Amino acid sequence: MATNPPSGDGHRNGAVKGRTQSFNPKTGLYTKRDTKTGRFMDVKMTGGKFKGVTKEKQD
């Protein structure tokens, strides 16, 4: 099993679980959503994407 040493140094391995993000073309900002409830949680006001959050598929 591969690890990313040193363990316990405060960095994240992989994506954040239970959250997704999608782009809102009206505002030009990314919105974070809870995958269990589907409710919107946060909007990235500084522009760009949330770090480590899975992107939703756009239709």
PDB file of N, CA, C and O in Angstrom:
ATOM      1  N   MET A   1       0.845  -1.177   0.000  1.00  0.00           N
ATOM      2  CA  MET A   1       0.000   0.000   0.000  1.00  0.00           C
ATOM      3  C   MET A   1       0.889   1.238   0.000  1.00  0.00           C
ATOM      4  O   MET A   1       1.828   1.348   0.789  1.00  0.00           O
ATOM      5  N   ALA A   2       0.579   2.157  -0.889  1.00  0.00           N
ATOM      6  CA  ALA A   2       1.380   3.371  -0.997  1.00  0.00           C
ATOM      7  C   ALA A   2       0.924   4.415   0.019  1.00  0.00           C
ATOM      8  O   ALA A   2      -0.263   4.525   0.327  1.00  0.00           O
ATOM      9  N   THR A   3       1.866   5.162   0.522  1.00  0.00           N
ATOM     10  CA  THR A   3       1.560   6.251   1.452  1.00  0.00           C
ATOM     11  C   THR A   3       2.301   7.498   0.995  1.00  0.00           C
ATOM     12  O   THR A   3       3.225   7.429   0.185  1.00  0.00           O
ATOM     13  N   ASN A   4       1.888   8.614   1.520  1.00  0.00           N
ATOM     14  CA  ASN A   4       2.572   9.870   1.238  1.00  0.00           C
ATOM     15  C   ASN A   4       3.200  10.366   2.541  1.00  0.00           C
ATOM     16  O   ASN A   4       2.588  11.151   3.266  1.00  0.00           O
ATOM     17  N   PRO A   5       4.414   9.912   2.839  1.00  0.00           N
ATOM     18  CA  PRO A   5       5.034  10.313   4.103  1.00  0.00           C
ATOM     19  C   PRO A   5       5.391  11.783   4.108  1.00  0.00           C
ATOM     20  O   PRO A   5       5.524  12.341   3.019  1.00  0.00           O
ATOM     21  N   PRO A   6       5.556  12.448   5.205  1.00  0.00           N
ATOM     22  CA  PRO A   6       5.288  11.912   6.543  1.00  0.00           C
ATOM     23  C   PRO A   6       3.804  12.009   6.878  1.00  0.00           C
ATOM     24  O   PRO A   6       3.142  12.974   6.496  1.00  0.00           O
ATOM     25  N   SER A   7       3.287  11.023   7.584  1.00  0.00           N
ATOM     26  CA  SER A   7       1.878  11.050   7.961  1.00  0.00           C
ATOM     27  C   SER A   7       1.667  12.048   9.095  1.00  0.00           C
ATOM     28  O   SER A   7       2.565  12.280   9.905  1.00  0.00           O
ATOM     29  N   GLY A   8       0.480  12.631   9.146  1.00  0.00           N
ATOM     30  CA  GLY A   8       0.168  13.578  10.212  1.00  0.00           C
ATOM     31  C   GLY A   8       0.716  14.971   9.984  1.00  0.00           C
ATOM     32  O   GLY A   8       0.780  15.761  10.926  1.00  0.00           O
ATOM     33  N   ASP A   9       1.118  15.302   8.752  1.00  0.00           N
ATOM     34  CA  ASP A   9       1.682  16.629   8.506  1.00  0.00           C
ATOM     35  C   ASP A   9       0.622  17.641   8.072  1.00  0.00           C
ATOM     36  O   ASP A   9       0.959  18.777   7.739  1.00  0.00           O
ATOM     37  N   GLY A  10      -0.671  17.242   8.071  1.00  0.00           N
ATOM     38  CA  GLY A  10      -1.742  18.187   7.838  1.00  0.00           C
ATOM     39  C   GLY A  10      -2.168  18.354   6.391  1.00  0.00           C
ATOM     40  O   GLY A  10      -3.020  19.198   6.113  1.00  0.00           O
ATOM     41  N   HIS A  11      -1.618  17.592   5.459  1.00  0.00           N
ATOM     42  CA  HIS A  11      -2.062  17.740   4.072  1.00  0.00           C
ATOM     43  C   HIS A  11      -3.092  16.669   3.744  1.00  0.00           C
ATOM     44  O   HIS A  11      -3.155  15.627   4.397  1.00  0.00           O
ATOM     45  N   ARG A  12      -3.898  16.942   2.724  1.00  0.00           N
ATOM     46  CA  ARG A  12      -4.986  16.053   2.334  1.00  0.00           C
ATOM     47  C   ARG A  12      -4.512  15.123   1.235  1.00  0.00           C
ATOM     48  O   ARG A  12      -3.817  15.546   0.311  1.00  0.00           O
ATOM     49  N   ASN A  13      -4.891  13.837   1.335  1.00  0.00           N
ATOM     50  CA  ASN A  13      -4.657  12.867   0.271  1.00  0.00           C
ATOM     51  C   ASN A  13      -5.984  12.587  -0.406  1.00  0.00           C
ATOM     52  O   ASN A  13      -6.891  12.046   0.227  1.00  0.00           O
ATOM     53  N   GLY A  14      -6.123  12.942  -1.676  1.00  0.00           N
ATOM     54  CA  GLY A  14      -7.355  12.694  -2.402  1.00  0.00           C
ATOM     55  C   GLY A  14      -8.357  13.826  -2.241  1.00  0.00           C
ATOM     56  O   GLY A  14      -8.064  14.863  -1.646  1.00  0.00           O
ATOM     57  N   ALA A  15      -9.560  13.599  -2.793  1.00  0.00           N
ATOM     58  CA  ALA A  15     -10.596  14.626  -2.798  1.00  0.00           C
ATOM     59  C   ALA A  15     -11.365  14.633  -1.487  1.00  0.00           C
ATOM     60  O   ALA A  15     -11.379  13.639  -0.761  1.00  0.00           O
ATOM     61  N   VAL A  16     -12.007  15.762  -1.187  1.00  0.00           N
ATOM     62  CA  VAL A  16     -12.873  15.888  -0.021  1.00  0.00           C
ATOM     63  C   VAL A  16     -14.115  15.046  -0.277  1.00  0.00           C
ATOM     64  O   VAL A  16     -14.715  15.144  -1.348  1.00  0.00           O
ATOM     65  N   LYS A  17     -14.513  14.213   0.697  1.00  0.00           N
ATOM     66  CA  LYS A  17     -15.670  13.339   0.516  1.00  0.00           C
ATOM     67  C   LYS A  17     -16.949  14.053   0.920  1.00  0.00           C
ATOM     68  O   LYS A  17     -16.945  14.878   1.833  1.00  0.00           O
ATOM     69  N   GLY A  18     -18.058  13.732   0.232  1.00  0.00           N
ATOM     70  CA  GLY A  18     -19.352  14.275   0.586  1.00  0.00           C
ATOM     71  C   GLY A  18     -19.621  15.673   0.062  1.00  0.00           C
ATOM     72  O   GLY A  18     -20.587  16.314   0.475  1.00  0.00           O
ATOM     73  N   ARG A  19     -18.769  16.159  -0.855  1.00  0.00           N
ATOM     74  CA  ARG A  19     -18.951  17.495  -1.394  1.00  0.00           C
ATOM     75  C   ARG A  19     -18.647  17.484  -2.893  1.00  0.00           C
ATOM     76  O   ARG A  19     -17.783  16.740  -3.357  1.00  0.00           O
ATOM     77  N   THR A  20     -19.364  18.311  -3.635  1.00  0.00           N
ATOM     78  CA  THR A  20     -19.070  18.528  -5.049  1.00  0.00           C
ATOM     79  C   THR A  20     -19.142  20.023  -5.320  1.00  0.00           C
ATOM     80  O   THR A  20     -19.642  20.787  -4.494  1.00  0.00           O
ATOM     81  N   GLN A  21     -18.647  20.435  -6.465  1.00  0.00           N
ATOM     82  CA  GLN A  21     -18.733  21.842  -6.840  1.00  0.00           C
ATOM     83  C   GLN A  21     -19.217  21.948  -8.275  1.00  0.00           C
ATOM     84  O   GLN A  21     -18.968  21.075  -9.105  1.00  0.00           O
ATOM     85  N   SER A  22     -19.914  23.043  -8.543  1.00  0.00           N
ATOM     86  CA  SER A  22     -20.392  23.300  -9.899  1.00  0.00           C
ATOM     87  C   SER A  22     -20.223  24.785 -10.196  1.00  0.00           C
ATOM     88  O   SER A  22     -20.197  25.624  -9.296  1.00  0.00           O
ATOM     89  N   PHE A  23     -20.109  25.076 -11.472  1.00  0.00           N
ATOM     90  CA  PHE A  23     -19.914  26.452 -11.922  1.00  0.00           C
ATOM     91  C   PHE A  23     -21.266  27.087 -12.199  1.00  0.00           C
ATOM     92  O   PHE A  23     -22.109  26.486 -12.865  1.00  0.00           O
ATOM     93  N   ASN A  24     -21.481  28.293 -11.695  1.00  0.00           N
ATOM     94  CA  ASN A  24     -22.702  29.045 -11.939  1.00  0.00           C
ATOM     95  C   ASN A  24     -22.408  30.084 -13.011  1.00  0.00           C
ATOM     96  O   ASN A  24     -21.728  31.073 -12.735  1.00  0.00           O
ATOM     97  N   PRO A  25     -22.909  29.881 -14.236  1.00  0.00           N
ATOM     98  CA  PRO A  25     -22.576  30.814 -15.317  1.00  0.00           C
ATOM     99  C   PRO A  25     -23.175  32.212 -15.127  1.00  0.00           C
ATOM    100  O   PRO A  25     -22.650  33.180 -15.677  1.00  0.00           O
ATOM    101  N   LYS A  26     -24.254  32.334 -14.364  1.00  0.00           N
ATOM    102  CA  LYS A  26     -24.855  33.655 -14.138  1.00  0.00           C
ATOM    103  C   LYS A  26     -23.939  34.558 -13.323  1.00  0.00           C
ATOM    104  O   LYS A  26     -23.785  35.740 -13.631  1.00  0.00           O
ATOM    105  N   THR A  27     -23.326  33.988 -12.273  1.00  0.00           N
ATOM    106  CA  THR A  27     -22.454  34.781 -11.408  1.00  0.00           C
ATOM    107  C   THR A  27     -20.990  34.651 -11.782  1.00  0.00           C
ATOM    108  O   THR A  27     -20.186  35.522 -11.449  1.00  0.00           O
ATOM    109  N   GLY A  28     -20.629  33.561 -12.477  1.00  0.00           N
ATOM    110  CA  GLY A  28     -19.241  33.314 -12.827  1.00  0.00           C
ATOM    111  C   GLY A  28     -18.439  32.768 -11.661  1.00  0.00           C
ATOM    112  O   GLY A  28     -17.210  32.848 -11.664  1.00  0.00           O
ATOM    113  N   LEU A  29     -19.124  32.208 -10.651  1.00  0.00           N
ATOM    114  CA  LEU A  29     -18.464  31.685  -9.454  1.00  0.00           C
ATOM    115  C   LEU A  29     -18.788  30.207  -9.267  1.00  0.00           C
ATOM    116  O   LEU A  29     -19.772  29.702  -9.808  1.00  0.00           O
ATOM    117  N   TYR A  30     -17.949  29.521  -8.496  1.00  0.00           N
ATOM    118  CA  TYR A  30     -18.177  28.121  -8.173  1.00  0.00           C
ATOM    119  C   TYR A  30     -18.955  28.002  -6.871  1.00  0.00           C
ATOM    120  O   TYR A  30     -18.755  28.783  -5.941  1.00  0.00           O
ATOM    121  N   THR A  31     -19.857  27.000  -6.816  1.00  0.00           N
ATOM    122  CA  THR A  31     -20.694  26.763  -5.655  1.00  0.00           C
ATOM    123  C   THR A  31     -20.433  25.358  -5.145  1.00  0.00           C
ATOM    124  O   THR A  31     -20.375  24.411  -5.929  1.00  0.00           O
ATOM    125  N   LYS A  32     -20.275  25.214  -3.820  1.00  0.00           N
ATOM    126  CA  LYS A  32     -20.034  23.918  -3.193  1.00  0.00           C
ATOM    127  C   LYS A  32     -21.359  23.347  -2.721  1.00  0.00           C
ATOM    128  O   LYS A  32     -22.184  24.070  -2.161  1.00  0.00           O
ATOM    129  N   ARG A  33     -21.576  22.024  -2.949  1.00  0.00           N
ATOM    130  CA  ARG A  33     -22.834  21.372  -2.616  1.00  0.00           C
ATOM    131  C   ARG A  33     -22.580  20.126  -1.772  1.00  0.00           C
ATOM    132  O   ARG A  33     -21.603  19.411  -1.992  1.00  0.00           O
ATOM    133  N   ASP A  34     -23.462  19.868  -0.804  1.00  0.00           N
ATOM    134  CA  ASP A  34     -23.433  18.649   0.004  1.00  0.00           C
ATOM    135  C   ASP A  34     -24.063  17.531  -0.819  1.00  0.00           C
ATOM    136  O   ASP A  34     -25.172  17.697  -1.326  1.00  0.00           O
ATOM    137  N   THR A  35     -23.376  16.390  -0.965  1.00  0.00           N
ATOM    138  CA  THR A  35     -23.889  15.324  -1.820  1.00  0.00           C
ATOM    139  C   THR A  35     -25.024  14.554  -1.162  1.00  0.00           C
ATOM    140  O   THR A  35     -25.841  13.967  -1.872  1.00  0.00           O
ATOM    141  N   LYS A  36     -25.107  14.532   0.147  1.00  0.00           N
ATOM    142  CA  LYS A  36     -26.182  13.791   0.819  1.00  0.00           C
ATOM    143  C   LYS A  36     -27.513  14.530   0.734  1.00  0.00           C
ATOM    144  O   LYS A  36     -28.532  13.924   0.405  1.00  0.00           O
ATOM    145  N   THR A  37     -27.519  15.818   1.022  1.00  0.00           N
ATOM    146  CA  THR A  37     -28.762  16.584   1.052  1.00  0.00           C
ATOM    147  C   THR A  37     -29.017  17.344  -0.238  1.00  0.00           C
ATOM    148  O   THR A  37     -30.163  17.690  -0.524  1.00  0.00           O
ATOM    149  N   GLY A  38     -27.987  17.614  -1.021  1.00  0.00           N
ATOM    150  CA  GLY A  38     -28.129  18.384  -2.248  1.00  0.00           C
ATOM    151  C   GLY A  38     -28.173  19.888  -2.018  1.00  0.00           C
ATOM    152  O   GLY A  38     -28.339  20.651  -2.970  1.00  0.00           O
ATOM    153  N   ARG A  39     -28.026  20.325  -0.776  1.00  0.00           N
ATOM    154  CA  ARG A  39     -28.088  21.752  -0.465  1.00  0.00           C
ATOM    155  C   ARG A  39     -26.766  22.425  -0.786  1.00  0.00           C
ATOM    156  O   ARG A  39     -25.695  21.837  -0.638  1.00  0.00           O
ATOM    157  N   PHE A  40     -26.864  23.674  -1.229  1.00  0.00           N
ATOM    158  CA  PHE A  40     -25.670  24.466  -1.493  1.00  0.00           C
ATOM    159  C   PHE A  40     -25.083  24.920  -0.168  1.00  0.00           C
ATOM    160  O   PHE A  40     -25.812  25.327   0.737  1.00  0.00           O
ATOM    161  N   MET A  41     -23.755  24.849  -0.057  1.00  0.00           N
ATOM    162  CA  MET A  41     -23.084  25.138   1.199  1.00  0.00           C
ATOM    163  C   MET A  41     -22.342  26.469   1.181  1.00  0.00           C
ATOM    164  O   MET A  41     -22.391  27.232   2.146  1.00  0.00           O
ATOM    165  N   ASP A  42     -21.652  26.740   0.067  1.00  0.00           N
ATOM    166  CA  ASP A  42     -20.742  27.876   0.047  1.00  0.00           C
ATOM    167  C   ASP A  42     -20.527  28.320  -1.391  1.00  0.00           C
ATOM    168  O   ASP A  42     -20.701  27.540  -2.328  1.00  0.00           O
ATOM    169  N   VAL A  43     -20.147  29.586  -1.554  1.00  0.00           N
ATOM    170  CA  VAL A  43     -19.789  30.133  -2.866  1.00  0.00           C
ATOM    171  C   VAL A  43     -18.379  30.675  -2.765  1.00  0.00           C
ATOM    172  O   VAL A  43     -18.041  31.368  -1.805  1.00  0.00           O
ATOM    173  N   LYS A  44     -17.562  30.366  -3.745  1.00  0.00           N
ATOM    174  CA  LYS A  44     -16.170  30.819  -3.771  1.00  0.00           C
ATOM    175  C   LYS A  44     -16.146  32.252  -4.294  1.00  0.00           C
ATOM    176  O   LYS A  44     -16.208  32.476  -5.503  1.00  0.00           O
ATOM    177  N   MET A  45     -16.056  33.213  -3.390  1.00  0.00           N
ATOM    178  CA  MET A  45     -16.161  34.626  -3.752  1.00  0.00           C
ATOM    179  C   MET A  45     -14.887  35.196  -4.384  1.00  0.00           C
ATOM    180  O   MET A  45     -14.955  36.207  -5.083  1.00  0.00           O
ATOM    181  N   THR A  46     -13.741  34.575  -4.156  1.00  0.00           N
ATOM    182  CA  THR A  46     -12.486  35.092  -4.691  1.00  0.00           C
ATOM    183  C   THR A  46     -12.220  34.620  -6.108  1.00  0.00           C
ATOM    184  O   THR A  46     -11.191  34.963  -6.692  1.00  0.00           O
ATOM    185  N   GLY A  47     -13.136  33.835  -6.672  1.00  0.00           N
ATOM    186  CA  GLY A  47     -12.946  33.322  -8.019  1.00  0.00           C
ATOM    187  C   GLY A  47     -12.137  32.042  -8.016  1.00  0.00           C
ATOM    188  O   GLY A  47     -11.472  31.724  -7.030  1.00  0.00           O
ATOM    189  N   GLY A  48     -12.190  31.317  -9.101  1.00  0.00           N
ATOM    190  CA  GLY A  48     -11.490  30.044  -9.196  1.00  0.00           C
ATOM    191  C   GLY A  48     -12.299  28.920  -8.594  1.00  0.00           C
ATOM    192  O   GLY A  48     -13.472  29.086  -8.260  1.00  0.00           O
ATOM    193  N   LYS A  49     -11.649  27.759  -8.457  1.00  0.00           N
ATOM    194  CA  LYS A  49     -12.314  26.562  -7.965  1.00  0.00           C
ATOM    195  C   LYS A  49     -11.935  26.289  -6.516  1.00  0.00           C
ATOM    196  O   LYS A  49     -10.916  26.780  -6.030  1.00  0.00           O
ATOM    197  N   PHE A  50     -12.762  25.501  -5.829  1.00  0.00           N
ATOM    198  CA  PHE A  50     -12.421  25.015  -4.497  1.00  0.00           C
ATOM    199  C   PHE A  50     -11.327  23.965  -4.634  1.00  0.00           C
ATOM    200  O   PHE A  50     -11.357  23.165  -5.568  1.00  0.00           O
ATOM    201  N   LYS A  51     -10.368  23.955  -3.724  1.00  0.00           N
ATOM    202  CA  LYS A  51      -9.289  22.988  -3.781  1.00  0.00           C
ATOM    203  C   LYS A  51      -9.760  21.643  -3.233  1.00  0.00           C
ATOM    204  O   LYS A  51     -10.337  21.575  -2.148  1.00  0.00           O
ATOM    205  N   GLY A  52      -9.511  20.579  -3.987  1.00  0.00           N
ATOM    206  CA  GLY A  52      -9.769  19.230  -3.510  1.00  0.00           C
ATOM    207  C   GLY A  52     -11.218  18.817  -3.485  1.00  0.00           C
ATOM    208  O   GLY A  52     -11.545  17.800  -2.874  1.00  0.00           O
ATOM    209  N   VAL A  53     -12.116  19.571  -4.134  1.00  0.00           N
ATOM    210  CA  VAL A  53     -13.534  19.227  -4.170  1.00  0.00           C
ATOM    211  C   VAL A  53     -13.866  18.727  -5.578  1.00  0.00           C
ATOM    212  O   VAL A  53     -13.498  19.353  -6.572  1.00  0.00           O
ATOM    213  N   THR A  54     -14.570  17.589  -5.650  1.00  0.00           N
ATOM    214  CA  THR A  54     -14.913  16.979  -6.931  1.00  0.00           C
ATOM    215  C   THR A  54     -15.856  17.871  -7.733  1.00  0.00           C
ATOM    216  O   THR A  54     -16.777  18.474  -7.181  1.00  0.00           O
ATOM    217  N   LYS A  55     -15.619  17.949  -9.035  1.00  0.00           N
ATOM    218  CA  LYS A  55     -16.463  18.763  -9.910  1.00  0.00           C
ATOM    219  C   LYS A  55     -17.645  17.954 -10.399  1.00  0.00           C
ATOM    220  O   LYS A  55     -17.485  16.780 -10.737  1.00  0.00           O
ATOM    221  N   GLU A  56     -18.835  18.551 -10.448  1.00  0.00           N
ATOM    222  CA  GLU A  56     -20.020  17.873 -10.979  1.00  0.00           C
ATOM    223  C   GLU A  56     -19.974  17.877 -12.488  1.00  0.00           C
ATOM    224  O   GLU A  56     -19.396  18.773 -13.103  1.00  0.00           O
ATOM    225  N   LYS A  57     -20.592  16.862 -13.086  1.00  0.00           N
ATOM    226  CA  LYS A  57     -20.698  16.815 -14.546  1.00  0.00           C
ATOM    227  C   LYS A  57     -21.703  17.842 -15.000  1.00  0.00           C
ATOM    228  O   LYS A  57     -22.770  17.965 -14.400  1.00  0.00           O
ATOM    229  N   GLN A  58     -21.393  18.581 -16.040  1.00  0.00           N
ATOM    230  CA  GLN A  58     -22.301  19.556 -16.620  1.00  0.00           C
ATOM    231  C   GLN A  58     -23.013  18.914 -17.796  1.00  0.00           C
ATOM    232  O   GLN A  58     -22.370  18.239 -18.600  1.00  0.00           O
ATOM    233  N   ASP A  59     -24.305  19.100 -17.921  1.00  0.00           N
ATOM    234  CA  ASP A  59     -25.062  18.512 -19.030  1.00  0.00           C
ATOM    235  C   ASP A  59     -24.867  19.267 -20.304  1.00  0.00           C
ATOM    236  O   ASP A  59     -25.436  18.900 -21.332  1.00  0.00           O
TER     237      ASP A  59
END
